[in-house]
Amino acid sequence: MSKKILLVDDDTDLVATLSQALKMNDYVVVTAYSGAEGLQKLLAEKPDLMILDVMMETDTAGFEISYQIRSTRPTSKFKDVKDTPIIMLTAINQVTNSRFSLNEEQSFLPHITDFLTKPVKIDELLQKISKAFG
């Protein structure tokens, strides 16, 4: 059975391009164009992996969404999906000159499986997805 990927980004062109590439590589793709829609579809679809943009409704929307998903509160509505791998897409490096890395001690970041900077290279994305699936 094909793995299901939830792709959340407010850039409709990027979503269309990445969706096509993922489908061509035998993934089932579910799309969302805002953080709220992404959270809704995460609960409804229970994907095997989530690809999440950082900057959507706000400059930190992706981080805020990740914190909600990773919450360890017993009352969290995301407890059934809290361990879903998340690959963050970001152009924040270009906009703010900030650098994010999983290799650095950055306690303000929620547990993210991997980061990928925009513009996205399809082969690099596919490698990160494969790595996330182990």
C-alpha positions in Angstrom: 0.0 0.0 0.0 1.3 3.5 -0.9 2.3 5.9 1.9 0.1 8.9 2.4 1.6 12.4 2.6 -0.1 15.5 3.8 1.3 18.6 2.0 0.5 21.9 3.7 1.6 25.1 2.0 -0.1 28.3 1.0 1.8 28.5 -2.4 -0.7 26.8 -4.7 1.9 26.4 -7.5 4.4 24.7 -5.2 1.7 22.4 -3.9 0.7 21.4 -7.5 4.3 20.8 -8.5 5.2 18.8 -5.4 1.9 16.8 -5.5 2.6 15.8 -9.1 6.2 14.7 -8.3 5.0 12.7 -5.2 2.2 11.0 -7.1 4.7 10.0 -9.8 6.7 8.3 -7.0 3.7 6.3 -5.9 2.7 8.4 -2.9 -0.9 9.2 -2.0 -1.0 13.0 -1.6 -3.5 15.0 0.5 -3.2 18.8 0.2 -4.0 21.8 2.4 -3.4 25.5 1.8 -3.4 26.9 5.4 -2.4 25.8 8.9 -6.0 25.4 10.0 -6.9 23.2 7.0 -3.6 21.2 7.5 -4.5 20.4 11.1 -8.1 19.4 10.1 -6.8 17.1 7.3 -4.1 15.7 9.6 -6.8 14.5 12.0 -9.2 13.3 9.2 -6.6 11.6 7.0 -3.9 10.4 9.5 -1.1 10.6 6.9 2.2 8.7 7.2 4.1 11.9 6.9 3.5 15.7 6.8 5.3 18.2 4.7 4.7 21.6 6.3 5.6 25.1 5.3 6.8 27.5 8.0 5.5 30.8 6.7 1.8 30.8 5.9 -0.8 32.8 7.8 2.0 34.1 10.0 5.8 33.9 9.7 5.8 31.2 12.3 2.6 29.3 11.5 4.4 26.0 10.7 6.2 26.1 14.1 2.9 26.8 15.9 1.2 23.9 14.1 4.1 21.6 15.0 3.8 22.6 18.7 0.1 21.7 18.6 0.7 18.4 16.9 3.6 17.4 19.3 1.8 18.4 22.5 2.1 15.8 25.2 -1.0 17.0 27.1 -3.3 14.1 27.7 -6.2 16.2 26.4 -4.5 17.0 23.1 -6.8 16.3 20.2 -3.6 15.4 18.2 -2.5 12.5 20.5 -3.2 9.9 17.8 -1.0 11.7 15.2 1.6 13.4 17.4 4.3 11.1 16.2 3.7 11.7 12.5 7.0 12.6 10.8 7.1 16.3 9.8 9.4 17.7 7.1 9.4 21.5 7.3 9.7 23.6 4.2 11.0 27.0 4.6 12.1 30.1 2.8 12.6 31.8 6.1 16.4 31.7 5.5 15.9 34.0 2.5 13.4 36.3 4.2 15.1 36.8 7.6 18.6 35.4 7.1 17.8 33.0 10.0 19.3 29.6 9.7 17.5 26.5 11.1 19.3 23.2 11.5 18.4 20.0 13.2 22.1 19.7 14.3 21.9 22.8 16.5 20.7 23.0 20.1 17.5 25.0 19.4 15.1 24.3 22.2 12.5 26.7 20.8 11.9 24.3 17.9 9.4 21.5 18.2 10.5 18.0 17.3 10.8 18.1 13.5 11.9 15.1 11.4 13.8 17.2 8.9 14.1 20.7 7.2 14.1 21.5 3.5 14.7 25.0 2.2 12.9 26.5 -0.7 13.2 26.4 -3.6 12.6 22.7 -3.2 14.6 20.2 -5.2 12.4 17.1 -5.9 15.3 14.6 -5.5 16.3 16.1 -2.2 12.7 16.0 -1.0 12.3 12.3 -2.0 15.5 11.5 -0.2 14.3 13.1 3.0 10.9 11.4 2.7 12.7 8.0 2.2 14.9 8.7 5.3 11.9 9.7 7.4 10.2 6.4 6.5 13.4 4.5 7.6 
